[in-house]
Structure formats: structure tokens, C-alpha cells
């Protein structure tokens, strides 16, 4: 039975890189928010990522797969649902509320990882996830400004996005035997279908021609490039480490996003926000330190992950 070494610290490094890249993708998306409909941005993200990942896969002579296992379709379908639901929520709720709800996914992932793939998060992973999610809430502060919204449909789609992300990452964690670029091609292709359906059947806010005016084409290209790089990093992270642990490191995207926004706009966080960033940084750093002090383990390539012992 072939053996596959686990490299948890390397997986977390890939997740940190992916979080940074995805932060720039979110920044570009924000700049497009008052000109281009979310369906067009979502389609550009998935379509360009599919094109770029396909070029990379063909150049590397990676084997493209349509069906390998249910986990491949679980990753692609759940990830596409998360993408569409997140963008729908962003058009109906303040950004702070959406990000606070969608970034609860590490908690849901920790909850389902044991029954689904036999990966039992230790108490330190649970604590890190809860501290990180609390930090996200303090950074985003959805209770400030115009007040908390109870519009049930976008709130529901935000929660669906968080749960779908958890299921997508569980599926991704089981695809260690596939080439990273092939997995990204599969997901991006399925996401194109979901984004196209959203564009066809859901109301759009702006004319499609707006995507070709001003800086919009370059920003959409930036979204596509960062989506491709981010998906590759994300795939390497979740196929190289434990899902529940890597997801906590992914909360570092909030830290990177706050820094990018502060540098760009000059609007920095208040004391509560900085306290939240501290919790996010602490939860991420704790996971990294724990992984740096633990020796890599070896598991069977076609077996379930061993329970986390920390």
C-alpha cells in the first residue's frame, strides 16, 4: 500500500499564501462593486480561473479528470454553491455581516470532519477555531453602522455558503492523489456552470457592458489571476494537511484584508477591530507553532486520516 507523508507546516504555509492572494481578489471585487453585477464578477472569477488552470494543467501534462470519486464532485459542487451564495448575500447585506457569517466555516468543518472522514479535532483545534471566528466578528463588527439586518434570505444564503465551504474543503482534503491543477480545473468548470445559471436566471444590477469600461477589464483579469493562484494554494493546503487545522489558518485572510484595505483607503480599525485581529493572529499562530513542533506523520494514501492527537 503506497504511503503518503503528511507535511502539516507546509500545508499551513500554502494556506497562508492562498489567504494573501484571496485577500487581493476580494479587494479587486470590492473595487468592482459599484460598476459590475456580482454574477459577472463570479463568472469572470470562475471562467478565467478555468482557462488559466487548464493552460497550466496542459503545460504540465497533468491528467484531467471528469469523475474520480464523489469527493471530487463534492468539492466542486459545494464550492460552487458557496461562491454563488456568497455573492448573492453581498448584494443584500453589509459586507461585514456576510464575512462574519461565512467565516464561521472552520467551526462547521471541525464539526463534520470526524463523522465524515474520521478526523477528530483536538481541543486546541476547537479553541483556535472559536477564537478565530470571534476575532472575525470583532474585526467586521456587523452591529455597528446601520445596525444588524434580519433579512432572512441573504442571511440564509450566508449560512449556506459557510456550510458549503466546509463540505467543499472536506472533499478537497480527500483528493491528495490528484494533480492540484486538475482539481482546480474541475472546480472552476463546475463553478462556471453555476455562475452562468445565476447570470441567466437571477436579476442583475448593472448592464453587462459595464464590465468592458474603465478599469473594470483589468480588475476582472486581476480577479481571475488571483482566483487561479489562490485555488492552487488552497488545494495544496487541504490536500497536504488536516482539514480542520488548515481551515483555522485560512482565517488569516481577514488579517491580510484589513491591512490591504487600511493601506489603500487609510481607514484603519478601531480598538475592538485590532483586538479581533489579535485573536485571529493568535489562533493562526498557535496552529503554526503546534505544527512546527510536531513531527510529520505517515499515513496510507487510501486510508482515513488519523485522529488529531494534540
SVG drawing of the C-alpha trace seen along z (x, -y; Angstrom):
<svg xmlns="http://www.w3.org/2000/svg" viewBox="-36 -57 45 59">
<polyline fill="none" stroke="black" stroke-width="0.4" points="0.0,0.0 1.6,-3.3 2.4,-5.7 1.9,-9.5 3.8,-11.7 1.9,-14.5 3.5,-17.9 1.3,-20.0 3.6,-23.0 4.0,-23.2 0.2,-22.9 -0.3,-25.8 2.3,-27.8 0.3,-27.2 -2.9,-28.3 -1.2,-31.5 -0.2,-32.2 -3.7,-31.4 -5.2,-33.7 -3.0,-36.6 -3.9,-36.0 -7.6,-35.7 -7.4,-38.9 -6.3,-40.7 -9.1,-39.0 -11.6,-40.3 -10.1,-43.8 -10.4,-43.8 -14.0,-42.5 -14.8,-45.4 -13.5,-47.9 -15.9,-46.4 -18.9,-46.5 -20.4,-49.8 -19.9,-49.1 -20.3,-45.3 -23.0,-42.9 -21.9,-40.2 -22.9,-37.5 -20.4,-38.9 -17.7,-39.0 -18.4,-35.5 -18.4,-34.3 -15.1,-36.1 -13.6,-34.5 -14.6,-31.0 -14.2,-31.4 -10.7,-32.9 -9.6,-30.5 -10.8,-27.6 -8.8,-29.0 -5.6,-29.7 -5.7,-26.4 -6.4,-24.5 -3.4,-26.1 -1.2,-25.2 -2.5,-21.6 -1.9,-21.1 1.6,-22.6 2.4,-20.2 0.7,-17.3 -1.4,-16.7 -4.2,-14.2 -7.6,-15.9 -10.5,-14.1 -14.2,-14.4 -15.1,-11.8 -12.6,-10.3 -14.7,-9.9 -17.6,-11.5 -15.2,-13.7 -14.2,-15.5 -17.8,-16.4 -18.4,-17.2 -15.6,-19.7 -16.7,-21.3 -20.5,-21.4 -20.2,-22.6 -17.6,-25.1 -19.8,-26.5 -22.8,-26.7 -20.6,-28.7 -19.4,-31.0 -22.9,-31.8 -24.5,-32.2 -21.7,-34.4 -22.0,-36.8 -25.8,-36.8 -25.5,-37.7 -23.0,-40.5 -25.7,-42.3 -28.3,-42.3 -26.3,-42.6 -23.5,-44.8 -20.1,-43.3 -19.3,-43.0 -22.3,-40.8 -21.6,-38.5 -17.9,-38.0 -18.7,-37.4 -21.2,-34.6 -19.2,-33.0 -16.0,-32.9 -17.6,-30.6 -16.8,-27.7 -13.8,-26.4 -16.2,-25.6 -18.6,-23.7 -15.7,-21.9 -14.4,-20.8 -17.9,-19.6 -18.3,-17.4 -14.7,-16.2 -15.0,-13.5 -18.2,-11.7 -17.3,-12.3 -13.6,-11.4 -12.7,-10.2 -10.6,-13.3 -11.1,-14.1 -10.1,-17.7 -8.4,-18.0 -9.5,-20.6 -6.8,-23.0 -8.2,-23.0 -11.7,-23.7 -10.4,-26.5 -8.4,-28.0 -11.4,-27.9 -13.7,-29.5 -11.1,-32.2 -10.5,-32.9 -14.3,-33.2 -14.7,-35.5 -11.8,-37.6 -13.5,-37.9 -16.7,-39.1 -14.7,-41.8 -12.9,-42.9 -16.1,-43.1 -18.4,-44.5 -21.7,-43.9 -23.6,-45.5 -22.1,-49.0 -23.2,-51.4 -26.7,-51.0 -27.4,-48.1 -27.9,-44.4 -30.0,-43.2 -32.5,-40.3 -33.3,-39.9 -33.8,-36.1 -32.9,-35.2 -29.4,-36.7 -28.6,-35.6 -29.7,-32.1 -27.5,-32.2 -24.6,-33.4 -25.0,-30.4 -25.4,-28.1 -22.1,-29.5 -20.4,-28.8 -21.6,-25.2 -21.0,-24.6 -17.4,-25.8 -16.9,-23.3 -18.2,-20.4 -16.1,-21.6 -12.9,-21.6 -13.7,-18.2 -14.0,-16.9 -10.8,-18.6 -8.9,-17.1 -9.6,-13.6 -8.1,-14.4 -4.4,-14.0 -3.9,-11.6 -4.9,-14.0 -2.9,-16.8 -3.6,-20.1 -4.2,-21.8 -6.7,-19.1 -8.7,-19.7 -8.8,-23.4 -9.9,-22.9 -12.7,-20.6 -13.9,-23.1 -13.6,-26.1 -15.5,-24.4 -18.4,-23.5 -18.4,-27.0 -18.7,-28.4 -22.0,-26.5 -23.3,-27.7 -22.3,-31.3 -23.8,-31.2 -27.1,-30.0 -27.1,-32.8 -26.4,-35.3 -29.3,-33.9 -31.9,-33.5 -31.2,-36.0 -31.7,-39.7 -28.6,-41.8 -28.0,-45.3 -25.7,-46.7 -25.6,-46.3 -23.2,-43.7 -21.4,-46.3 -20.1,-47.9 -17.5,-45.1 -15.7,-46.5 -15.5,-50.1 -12.8,-51.9 -10.6,-49.8 -13.2,-47.0 -11.5,-44.7 -8.2,-44.9 -9.8,-44.4 -11.7,-41.4 -8.4,-40.0 -6.9,-40.5 -9.8,-38.6 -9.2,-35.7 -5.5,-35.6 -5.7,-35.8 -8.6,-33.2 -6.4,-30.8 -3.3,-31.3 -5.5,-31.2 -7.2,-28.0 -3.9,-26.3 -2.6,-27.3 -5.9,-26.2 -5.8,-22.9 -2.2,-22.2 -3.0,-23.2 -6.1,-21.0 -4.6,-18.0 -1.4,-18.2 -2.7,-18.8 -5.6,-18.2 -8.8,-19.9 -9.9,-21.2 -6.4,-22.6 -5.8,-24.2 -9.2,-26.0 -8.2,-27.9 -5.1,-29.1 -7.4,-30.3 -8.8,-32.9 -5.6,-34.9 -7.4,-36.2 -9.2,-38.6 -5.8,-40.0 -4.5,-40.4 -7.7,-42.0 -7.7,-44.5 -4.1,-45.5 -4.8,-45.9 -7.9,-48.0 -6.1,-50.2 -3.1,-50.8 -5.4,-51.6 -8.1,-53.7 -6.3,-55.0 -9.2,-53.7 -7.8,-51.6 -9.5,-49.5 -10.7,-50.8 -9.6,-49.3 -12.2,-46.5 -11.1,-45.6 -7.4,-45.4 -8.4,-43.1 -10.2,-40.9 -7.2,-40.9 -5.1,-39.9 -7.4,-36.9 -7.2,-35.9 -3.4,-36.2 -3.1,-34.3 -5.3,-31.4 -3.4,-31.1 0.0,-31.4 -0.9,-28.8 -1.7,-26.3 1.5,-27.1 3.6,-26.7 2.0,-23.4 2.6,-22.1 6.2,-23.3 6.9,-21.3 5.1,-18.1 6.9,-15.6 5.4,-14.8 3.4,-11.6 2.9,-9.0 -0.5,-7.6 -1.8,-5.2 -2.7,-7.1 -6.1,-5.4 -7.0,-5.3 -8.8,-7.8 -6.7,-10.4 -5.6,-9.5 -7.3,-11.5 -5.5,-14.6 -3.7,-13.9 -3.0,-17.4"/>
</svg>
